[in-house]
Amino acid sequence: MANQIESLQLQLGFDIAHVSYLITSVQEFCLKHNVKLNYVKEANDNRGCVKLKDNRLYETLQIPKKIAFINLKLKSGKSICLVFDFDDSYSFFSLKGLYKSDYYFKRTYVQNNINLIQIEFNTKICPLGISFMVKPDSIKYYRKLKSCFYWNRLRSALKLDRNLFGRFQIGIENAKEDWNSFISTRTLSDFENFETPKHFKSVFYQKRFFPNEKTIETRTVHSQRAELVRLLKKEFPNQFKGGIKDDENLPLKYKDCASSIKGSQKEFLEITKESGICIYTRGLSNSVGWTLSEFLSQGKAIIAERQDVVFPKALKHNVHLLYFDSTEELKSQVQYLIDNPSEVKRLSKNARQYYEENISPKIYFETLLKQIHV
């Protein structure tokens, strides 16, 4: 339990957008239980991934970017290493994380892929849950966190060759952009504050396109998103709002799907708060995007594409949300909720309860420790 923990060390990796959820929850935990919190820099190169393909394991030299390490020092003198893998892919794992961890938490946790990894590396792999980008209302140890982030981002550029200066310059620019995105993102209080929607019958679906369509998977995801926007605009013209973010990534052939909503994080949350019915579809690699947890936080009646990712506590059909497997099923479920405001309210109540008990950064890290009996 929490009273057994003397101190906590959090080591960031390359990414801060996904890890912001962990930063926020860990800070809440440490403040609540008077646990000493320390941010530490990467001491060694984290290069190396394990890839699962065709039921076989392959080692690669890739750098796992969306990874974080937590070292718990207990009052008994024992240490426990927790690894948090926020990668979109269900088939890539951090090699260092697998060797070092006592518990390895995987965001895109697909059951069929886990057993082989656990046997090979003799480590306990657990579902991480549904995360999202968020920051504490007030960031504790701001300067230390910032210095650790910049160190981890720039150390990979420190290779002595003729491209060092250019690579370092680009690294600084990218790090500044990501850090500014973190400190300007929505706060914990923005998500904890819950409001009854203004329009129970409004239908919200807003997505973006990725920078290129080089892969079949990206083209498939883009095509699906455009198909759903066109369906919703046609079938529910008076209730639907949203579309595809109108930026440089939206091709001309999909311009009819462009949204009038600019798509900033704060504007997205504001529209979510106002809406009664929200629609969720998958990200790349069948990963679970931030929008699902954001919809749950605001107690929406959610209609979600069915997915294979495992959560610590299951999201149940017709309890916390409605799942759909086809566009026709989506259409009928939207109409059903428009015609039945009482169902919107029921699903809304259950969605918010799921958030409060499983996702909220206020309780997430403490709940996780209880699950592994720390």
PLY file of the C-alpha trace (Angstrom):
ply
format ascii 1.0
element vertex 374
property float x
property float y
property float z
element edge 373
property int vertex1
property int vertex2
end_header
0.00 0.00 0.00
0.96 3.67 -0.26
2.32 3.89 3.29
5.00 1.34 2.36
6.57 3.69 -0.24
9.41 5.98 0.80
10.22 7.60 -2.55
9.37 7.46 -6.24
11.66 8.11 -9.21
10.11 8.84 -12.59
12.28 8.62 -15.71
10.77 10.06 -18.85
11.70 8.89 -22.29
11.48 10.72 -25.62
7.76 11.48 -25.38
5.89 13.75 -22.99
2.44 13.96 -24.63
1.39 10.43 -23.65
3.47 10.31 -20.47
1.78 13.53 -19.27
-1.05 11.32 -17.99
1.38 9.39 -15.81
3.15 12.57 -14.64
-0.18 14.02 -13.52
-1.36 10.90 -11.71
1.99 10.27 -10.00
2.10 13.85 -8.74
-1.43 13.49 -7.34
-0.42 10.27 -5.59
2.78 11.68 -4.09
1.08 14.81 -2.78
-1.75 12.80 -1.24
0.53 10.30 0.53
3.55 12.54 1.22
5.83 10.40 -0.95
9.08 11.98 -2.16
8.96 12.49 -5.95
12.06 12.82 -8.09
12.45 13.14 -11.86
15.60 11.51 -13.22
17.45 11.66 -16.53
18.14 8.65 -18.74
21.48 7.25 -17.62
21.86 4.77 -20.47
20.73 4.34 -24.03
17.24 2.84 -24.18
17.76 1.64 -27.74
16.33 -1.76 -28.52
12.85 -3.17 -29.15
11.26 -6.57 -29.29
8.91 -7.06 -32.21
6.30 -9.80 -32.27
5.49 -11.08 -35.76
3.96 -14.36 -36.91
4.18 -15.71 -33.36
7.94 -15.14 -33.26
10.07 -12.55 -31.47
12.65 -10.34 -33.20
15.03 -7.83 -31.63
15.50 -4.48 -33.38
17.65 -1.37 -32.77
14.67 0.98 -32.70
14.34 3.45 -29.83
11.05 3.05 -27.93
9.90 6.67 -27.65
6.69 6.44 -25.64
8.14 4.76 -22.58
8.58 5.73 -18.93
10.24 4.01 -15.96
9.18 4.32 -12.33
11.33 3.05 -9.48
9.56 2.63 -6.16
11.77 2.57 -3.08
9.95 0.89 -0.21
10.59 1.54 3.46
11.65 -2.10 3.77
14.61 -1.35 1.47
13.12 -3.23 -1.48
12.80 -1.55 -4.90
10.14 -2.21 -7.54
10.53 -1.21 -11.19
7.39 -0.32 -13.16
7.56 0.28 -16.92
4.83 2.15 -18.79
4.66 1.58 -22.55
2.36 4.08 -24.29
3.24 2.98 -27.83
0.40 2.70 -30.37
1.62 -0.67 -31.59
0.54 -3.90 -29.92
3.56 -5.78 -31.32
6.50 -3.60 -30.17
7.98 -3.73 -26.65
10.96 -1.99 -25.04
13.83 -4.48 -24.70
15.30 -2.65 -21.70
11.85 -2.40 -20.18
11.22 -6.13 -20.47
14.56 -7.00 -18.87
14.39 -4.40 -16.12
10.74 -4.34 -15.06
8.95 -6.12 -12.27
5.72 -5.04 -13.94
5.35 -3.88 -17.55
2.22 -1.88 -18.35
1.23 -1.90 -22.02
-1.21 0.67 -23.45
-2.14 -1.36 -26.52
-2.54 -4.65 -24.65
-3.84 -7.40 -26.94
-4.14 -10.73 -25.14
-2.94 -12.96 -28.00
0.44 -11.20 -28.05
1.17 -11.18 -24.35
1.74 -14.82 -23.37
4.78 -15.36 -25.61
6.44 -12.18 -24.32
5.81 -13.07 -20.66
7.26 -16.55 -21.05
10.35 -15.36 -22.92
11.24 -12.49 -20.58
9.78 -13.77 -17.30
8.06 -10.49 -16.52
4.50 -9.59 -15.64
2.77 -7.63 -18.42
-0.41 -5.79 -17.47
-2.92 -3.61 -19.35
-2.09 0.06 -18.82
-5.60 1.40 -19.27
-7.04 4.36 -21.17
-4.76 7.39 -21.03
-4.97 10.91 -22.42
-2.92 14.12 -22.58
-3.30 16.22 -19.44
-1.17 18.27 -17.08
-1.37 18.92 -13.31
-3.14 22.10 -12.25
0.25 23.17 -10.87
3.37 21.31 -12.01
5.54 20.34 -9.06
9.34 20.43 -9.64
8.76 22.23 -12.95
12.42 23.00 -13.67
13.61 19.48 -12.89
10.91 17.96 -15.09
11.78 20.30 -17.95
15.52 19.63 -17.72
14.99 15.86 -17.68
12.71 16.07 -20.71
15.18 18.14 -22.74
18.07 15.90 -21.74
16.28 12.77 -22.86
15.21 14.35 -26.13
18.61 15.76 -27.06
20.97 13.01 -25.92
19.94 10.91 -28.93
21.28 13.68 -31.18
24.73 13.57 -29.58
26.49 11.52 -32.21
29.87 12.84 -33.31
29.59 13.24 -37.07
29.28 16.09 -39.56
25.49 16.27 -39.10
25.71 16.86 -35.33
24.97 20.61 -35.40
21.99 20.35 -37.77
20.58 17.36 -35.92
20.96 19.15 -32.58
19.22 22.29 -33.89
16.27 20.26 -35.17
16.17 18.37 -31.89
15.93 21.58 -29.88
13.16 22.96 -32.09
11.13 19.75 -31.85
11.66 19.51 -28.09
10.51 23.13 -27.62
7.38 22.44 -29.66
6.50 19.33 -27.65
7.23 20.99 -24.29
5.08 24.01 -25.19
2.31 21.64 -26.24
2.52 19.98 -22.82
2.47 23.15 -20.72
-0.42 24.59 -22.77
-2.56 21.46 -22.73
-5.68 21.03 -20.62
-5.39 20.69 -16.85
-6.64 17.97 -14.54
-9.43 20.28 -13.33
-10.65 20.72 -16.92
-11.48 17.01 -16.99
-12.62 16.64 -13.39
-15.23 19.37 -13.91
-18.34 17.69 -15.24
-21.31 19.49 -16.76
-24.70 18.30 -17.95
-24.70 18.63 -21.77
-26.65 21.47 -23.31
-27.89 19.36 -26.21
-28.71 15.73 -25.41
-29.55 14.98 -29.05
-26.41 16.51 -30.58
-24.00 14.07 -32.25
-20.27 14.83 -32.18
-17.56 13.12 -34.23
-14.29 14.96 -34.88
-11.10 13.41 -36.26
-7.90 14.37 -38.03
-5.87 12.87 -40.85
-2.27 11.77 -40.44
0.55 13.51 -42.38
0.79 10.93 -45.15
-0.99 7.95 -46.65
2.04 5.80 -47.38
0.70 2.72 -45.62
-2.43 0.70 -46.31
-3.38 1.03 -42.65
-3.30 4.84 -42.76
-5.37 4.92 -45.95
-7.88 2.53 -44.37
-8.24 4.66 -41.23
-8.66 7.83 -43.32
-11.25 6.18 -45.55
-13.22 4.95 -42.56
-13.26 8.38 -40.93
-14.43 10.06 -44.13
-17.14 7.43 -44.64
-18.54 8.00 -41.16
-18.52 11.79 -41.52
-20.41 11.54 -44.81
-22.92 9.15 -43.27
-23.54 11.37 -40.25
-23.86 14.54 -42.35
-26.38 12.84 -44.63
-28.48 10.99 -42.06
-28.38 13.47 -39.16
-27.91 16.93 -40.70
-29.64 18.76 -37.84
-27.87 16.94 -35.00
-24.35 16.30 -36.31
-21.37 18.54 -35.70
-17.72 17.84 -36.39
-15.89 16.26 -39.32
-12.23 15.98 -40.31
-9.87 18.71 -39.14
-9.36 21.08 -42.08
-5.59 21.35 -42.33
-2.75 20.54 -44.75
-3.26 16.79 -44.18
-6.80 16.77 -45.59
-6.69 15.82 -49.31
-8.92 17.55 -51.84
-10.99 14.39 -52.35
-12.09 14.56 -48.72
-12.76 18.32 -48.52
-16.50 17.67 -48.24
-15.72 16.14 -44.82
-13.93 19.24 -43.50
-15.00 20.41 -40.07
-15.74 24.00 -39.13
-14.24 23.22 -35.71
-10.56 24.20 -35.71
-9.63 21.20 -33.64
-7.53 22.64 -30.81
-7.51 20.50 -27.67
-9.40 23.08 -25.61
-12.05 23.62 -28.29
-12.48 19.86 -28.66
-13.15 19.52 -24.93
-15.60 22.43 -24.97
-17.63 20.86 -27.81
-17.49 17.50 -26.04
-18.95 19.07 -22.88
-21.84 20.53 -24.88
-22.67 17.32 -26.76
-24.94 14.47 -25.69
-23.80 11.71 -28.07
-20.15 11.19 -29.05
-18.70 8.73 -31.56
-15.31 7.08 -31.18
-13.22 5.18 -33.76
-9.79 3.60 -33.49
-6.35 5.08 -34.06
-3.42 3.59 -35.96
-2.43 0.01 -35.08
-5.91 -0.35 -33.56
-4.70 1.74 -30.64
-7.09 3.49 -28.29
-6.98 7.24 -28.83
-7.27 9.97 -26.22
-10.79 10.87 -27.32
-12.29 7.78 -25.68
-11.08 8.73 -22.20
-12.04 12.36 -22.85
-15.60 11.32 -23.74
-15.78 9.15 -20.62
-14.52 12.01 -18.44
-17.40 14.19 -19.59
-20.03 11.50 -19.20
-21.05 11.19 -22.83
-23.34 8.63 -24.39
-20.58 6.98 -26.44
-20.95 4.89 -29.56
-17.58 3.24 -30.13
-16.01 1.02 -32.72
-15.41 -2.39 -31.18
-11.73 -3.09 -30.44
-9.45 -5.85 -29.10
-7.41 -3.83 -26.59
-7.77 -5.10 -23.02
-8.34 -2.66 -20.14
-7.86 -3.34 -16.41
-11.65 -3.12 -16.10
-13.73 -3.89 -19.17
-15.85 -1.26 -20.90
-19.12 -3.12 -21.27
-21.56 -2.81 -24.15
-24.87 -1.25 -23.14
-23.47 -0.42 -19.71
-20.69 2.13 -20.21
-21.16 2.67 -23.97
-22.52 1.11 -27.15
-20.22 -0.77 -29.53
-20.75 -0.90 -33.29
-19.33 -3.26 -35.92
-20.72 -1.68 -39.10
-21.89 1.68 -40.42
-25.48 0.43 -40.47
-25.24 -0.51 -36.81
-23.76 2.90 -36.01
-26.60 4.61 -37.84
-29.27 2.67 -35.95
-27.60 3.31 -32.58
-27.38 7.06 -33.21
-31.07 7.13 -34.11
-31.93 5.06 -31.04
-30.19 7.50 -28.71
-31.73 10.54 -30.40
-35.16 8.98 -29.89
-34.44 7.95 -26.28
-32.97 10.78 -24.15
-33.31 8.61 -21.04
-30.77 6.19 -22.54
-28.40 9.07 -23.20
-28.63 10.01 -19.52
-28.14 6.40 -18.36
-25.04 5.86 -20.48
-23.74 9.28 -19.51
-23.96 8.45 -15.80
-22.20 5.11 -16.26
-19.46 6.60 -18.46
-18.62 9.26 -15.88
-18.60 6.67 -13.11
-16.16 4.51 -15.12
-13.87 7.53 -15.51
-13.96 8.38 -11.82
-13.22 4.80 -10.73
-10.67 3.77 -13.39
-9.20 6.62 -15.45
-9.06 9.85 -13.47
-5.44 10.85 -12.77
-6.55 11.53 -9.21
-6.89 7.81 -8.58
-5.18 6.01 -11.50
-1.71 5.41 -10.06
-2.97 4.48 -6.61
-5.49 2.06 -8.13
-2.74 0.50 -10.23
-0.55 -0.09 -7.15
-3.46 -1.80 -5.38
-3.91 -4.11 -8.37
-0.32 -5.32 -8.10
-0.53 -5.42 -4.27
2.10 -2.78 -3.55
0 1
1 2
2 3
3 4
4 5
5 6
6 7
7 8
8 9
9 10
10 11
11 12
12 13
13 14
14 15
15 16
16 17
17 18
18 19
19 20
20 21
21 22
22 23
23 24
24 25
25 26
26 27
27 28
28 29
29 30
30 31
31 32
32 33
33 34
34 35
35 36
36 37
37 38
38 39
39 40
40 41
41 42
42 43
43 44
44 45
45 46
46 47
47 48
48 49
49 50
50 51
51 52
52 53
53 54
54 55
55 56
56 57
57 58
58 59
59 60
60 61
61 62
62 63
63 64
64 65
65 66
66 67
67 68
68 69
69 70
70 71
71 72
72 73
73 74
74 75
75 76
76 77
77 78
78 79
79 80
80 81
81 82
82 83
83 84
84 85
85 86
86 87
87 88
88 89
89 90
90 91
91 92
92 93
93 94
94 95
95 96
96 97
97 98
98 99
99 100
100 101
101 102
102 103
103 104
104 105
105 106
106 107
107 108
108 109
109 110
110 111
111 112
112 113
113 114
114 115
115 116
116 117
117 118
118 119
119 120
120 121
121 122
122 123
123 124
124 125
125 126
126 127
127 128
128 129
129 130
130 131
131 132
132 133
133 134
134 135
135 136
136 137
137 138
138 139
139 140
140 141
141 142
142 143
143 144
144 145
145 146
146 147
147 148
148 149
149 150
150 151
151 152
152 153
153 154
154 155
155 156
156 157
157 158
158 159
159 160
160 161
161 162
162 163
163 164
164 165
165 166
166 167
167 168
168 169
169 170
170 171
171 172
172 173
173 174
174 175
175 176
176 177
177 178
178 179
179 180
180 181
181 182
182 183
183 184
184 185
185 186
186 187
187 188
188 189
189 190
190 191
191 192
192 193
193 194
194 195
195 196
196 197
197 198
198 199
199 200
200 201
201 202
202 203
203 204
204 205
205 206
206 207
207 208
208 209
209 210
210 211
211 212
212 213
213 214
214 215
215 216
216 217
217 218
218 219
219 220
220 221
221 222
222 223
223 224
224 225
225 226
226 227
227 228
228 229
229 230
230 231
231 232
232 233
233 234
234 235
235 236
236 237
237 238
238 239
239 240
240 241
241 242
242 243
243 244
244 245
245 246
246 247
247 248
248 249
249 250
250 251
251 252
252 253
253 254
254 255
255 256
256 257
257 258
258 259
259 260
260 261
261 262
262 263
263 264
264 265
265 266
266 267
267 268
268 269
269 270
270 271
271 272
272 273
273 274
274 275
275 276
276 277
277 278
278 279
279 280
280 281
281 282
282 283
283 284
284 285
285 286
286 287
287 288
288 289
289 290
290 291
291 292
292 293
293 294
294 295
295 296
296 297
297 298
298 299
299 300
300 301
301 302
302 303
303 304
304 305
305 306
306 307
307 308
308 309
309 310
310 311
311 312
312 313
313 314
314 315
315 316
316 317
317 318
318 319
319 320
320 321
321 322
322 323
323 324
324 325
325 326
326 327
327 328
328 329
329 330
330 331
331 332
332 333
333 334
334 335
335 336
336 337
337 338
338 339
339 340
340 341
341 342
342 343
343 344
344 345
345 346
346 347
347 348
348 349
349 350
350 351
351 352
352 353
353 354
354 355
355 356
356 357
357 358
358 359
359 360
360 361
361 362
362 363
363 364
364 365
365 366
366 367
367 368
368 369
369 370
370 371
371 372
372 373
